[in-house]
């Protein structure tokens, strides 16, 4: 769920930064976005030119979602803001990001550093991320020849390119994704002009593999945007100002339609995916000619030592002393039996997350450990961190589970742990279901683009039929 929410997460926050009296306001635009016809997104963009020719480009955005599971409906809000400082050429030289989700705020600041003395004139993004009273620093090399540009500058460059229909233009920017600062590569394909002379582009990025149709005025201003994520359609239009966001319904149930008998708790189940449907392949599942075979247990196989299954990640804070002590207290009683320890950690997480809360979004392991609230994603993050702290390789899986309680496929997150000589299925939030009744779409660990893989595969099955063929 996080990838969809993060990449749509837009909230109305005032753009606050100091302005000199001689600064010139270049643009001040408001937009409202409808999800499935309901006002759920608001966007405010302000560009200010400074006396020395440099510019500040600020954007604040908002998303309101109503998440329904069973009889419970929860209002979920995300707030984002970003400020890019640009030099006279329009290249980013500094930035600031703020992301607020479920009451937890993540901030990041950074600069672009050039080292002309290096053999290849190396440029880097130097950034600091602040979250949960902690800070982490990162340095990201910028590919040779790449110039980082913000949204507004990229639009200005596009409108100056009078290319042929089908011509592709590439851009690189920087953003805050999944609690980490990362480079974002995008490609815009020119599709022509609309009836008002506005330029139309289909935009793809490595964090959002679903095409986004963007309209840009001849002056480089955003004129509109549409995105079809199958489960819902986003349509962004100009507005005279901020509007009340009613929120759009996004339910983890019904992401895919079930066809055929309900899958049984069998050693293996087979599913016919929709035409062009895709799912992840791992030790539990593989596809042949559109039929996905899913097993409840795996065969012995060596562990990929380069998989990073014991490492800390932005959402797995393994160094927190309180979290480590909690895990070590449990491990001290079961350290001689990895399988027993994994099961005790699963039960401990299930007991520790005592409040079911759909408004959390996707809390990190430490956030979940501290506030003891959440749903399946929080269970999976905390259990993965606990397993890794205990020395058990683990990962977070995301996809679908067949739920008899809800009569079909439900979006879900769970865990796999490497115990002995094979991977073992663990589920703290929704236990007691055979792994053969799950369909993994992606892993949420071990990769800085897990959301893109989830969205890409989800788009191929969302709203379509998955037929159970049995064992």
Secondary structure, DSSP 8 states (H G I E B T S, - for coil): -HHHHHHH------------TT-EEEEEEEEEEEETTEEEEEEEEEEEE-TTS-EEEEEEEEEEEEEEETTEEEEEEEEEEEEEEE-TTS-EEEEEEEEEETTEEEEEEEEEEEETTSTT-EEEEEEEEEETTEEEEEEEE--TT--B--HHHHHHHHHT----TT-EEEEEEEEEETTEEEEEEEEEEEEEE-TTS-EEEEEEESS--S-EEEEE-TTS-EEEEEEE-SS-EEEEEEESS------EEEESBTSSEEESS---S-SEEEEE--TT-----SSSEEEETTEEEEESS-------TTS-TTS-BTTB-TT-HHHHHHHHHHHTTTTT-HHHHHHHHHHHHHHH--EE-TTS-S--HHHHHHH-EE-HHHHHHHHHHHHHHTT--EEEEEEEEEETTTTEEEEEEEEEEEETTEEEEE-SSS-S--GGGEEEEEESSS-TTHHHHHHHHHHHHTTSEEEEEE-
